[in-house]
Structure formats: C-alpha cells, structure tokens
Amino acid sequence: MYDYNFLQWIAFFAVYCMVGWAFESIYVSIEHRKWVNRGFLNGPFLPIYGFGAIIMLIFALPVRNSIPLIFLFGMTGATLLEYATGYAMEKIFHVKYWDYTYEPLNLNGYICLGCSLMWGALSILLVKVIHEPVEGVVLGLNHMVLMIADIIFLVYFAWDIVISARQAFDLRKIIDEQILQNETVQRMQKRLDVLIAVAEDDKSKRQEKREESREEIKARIENAKAELEQLRAELENAKQSYAERTKAYRKRAMYILKRNPGTVSKRHKLNREQLRELFRNR
C-alpha cells in the first residue's frame, strides 16, 4: 500500500495541491468576506499543501498504525517544509507570503506552534481518512491514463510557476524601485533643507549688514531660485522615471497581492495595504 511508483506520487501531489488550494481559498475568502484565489500560483494549486501532504505521507505512512507517531512525524516534516519554503521565498522575492510574527511561539514569522499543531492534526486526518479513498482512485487508474494526466498536470504546473514567478519578481522590482525613489526624494529634501537654512542665515546677515549691495542680494536670490528649480526638475524626473520603469510590470504584480492578503515586505517594512496604495498612487 505504501509502495507507490513515480507517476502515482505525482498524482497524489496534484490532488493534494488542489485540495489545499480549495481549503485555503475558502478559509481566507470567509475571513475577508470576498473570494480570494489563494496561493502563489494563478491556477487552483497550492504547492505548499501538495509538498506538505507528500512529506506527511513519507514521514507518517511507515507508522500509520500509531496515531501519536503520525501526529509527531507529520507535524515535524510539514513544519520543516513550511519554514524552508517561507525562508527561501522571502530571500528570492523579498516578500513574505505568510507571516506568523504576531502569533505566539513563532520562529522568525515562518512557523508557529499553532500551525505546527495544525499540521500534526492534518497528518492524522490525511493518513486515517483522506488518503485511503484518494489512494484507491489513483491506484485504480490505467497506467496510460495516469501518465497522460500527469503530463498534462506537469506542463500546466510548470507554465503556471513561470508566470507566477514573473509576477513575484515584478512585485520585488516595484518594492526596490519605490525604496530607490524614496532615497532620492530624501536626498533632495536634505538639499532643500540646507538651501532654506542658508537663505535664513543670509536674511539675518542682511539685517545686520545693511551696507551690502543690492546686486549681491539679487544675485543670491537668483541663485537660490535656480537651485530650487533644479531640485523641482530632478524630483519630477525621478517620478517620471519611476512610473516608466514600473508601468510594464505593475499590473502583473497586483495579482500576487490579490492572492495573498497577508503579504508583507519585511525587508522594506511594507505591508500589503501599503503596497496596494503604492500601486494605486503610481
């Protein structure tokens, strides 16, 4: 019963990706009171659940006759997978697609005790209730039918990963571009503050030194005006340059935010609503 071939493992992975997507999408949609196509991918698949189910089965099936061991082994395998996935995705895309920072007993926001216990409970549910009928269907399929179904799934899955990864990188570009623009504006603001301070200093000096020629005062005023105009032009150019650079991928990046209401950029201290507002403003 535990001795599956490669095609059967792929079928199990596909089934549990869809089951996880349905569970997560319904749960998040109820929480947010609107339909949310949950997950990293565009299609009805949530790979973390697919891989999680496979890990649970690999860890738990050898001890399927012991509920405590199923709980312990399944929880351990799925928790390790969740941490590794969350860590890798943030390093690659600079965005956290789930964040348990405010949950009790969490580790770097990637995992928490509550979710680990849930993985353990799901392991028992999977091994004792869900997997047996799924196993019966998959093992009952003709070899050729199973192979064709797996090929169709893998082709679509690979295509979806490419598209979704592109959207995720677009989101990363948006965030990095925004930080770059903010730094540019801050530098300009500092220059403007210095210019204002110098102007105030000149004003006080003129009051103390009435004999200063009008020509010199006029020249200083003209120089100040010119520098202000230059600052305005630089700021406007920075805004236009940002809009042009981000226009091509701004819309695609929004799909990631729609599918992941808990998205947060820990690196840049931006939460999902700030990111959405950023896109609307640009």
Secondary structure as GFF3:
##gff-version 3
##sequence-region A 1 282
A	DSSP	alpha_helix	6	32	.	.	.	ID=ss1
A	DSSP	alpha_helix	47	60	.	.	.	ID=ss2
A	DSSP	three_ten_helix	61	63	.	.	.	ID=ss3
A	DSSP	alpha_helix	67	93	.	.	.	ID=ss4
A	DSSP	beta_strand	106	107	.	.	.	ID=ss5
A	DSSP	beta_strand	111	112	.	.	.	ID=ss6
A	DSSP	alpha_helix	113	125	.	.	.	ID=ss7
A	DSSP	pi_helix	126	130	.	.	.	ID=ss8
A	DSSP	alpha_helix	131	139	.	.	.	ID=ss9
A	DSSP	alpha_helix	143	208	.	.	.	ID=ss10
A	DSSP	alpha_helix	214	259	.	.	.	ID=ss11
A	DSSP	beta_strand	264	265	.	.	.	ID=ss12
A	DSSP	beta_strand	270	271	.	.	.	ID=ss13
A	DSSP	alpha_helix	272	281	.	.	.	ID=ss14
###
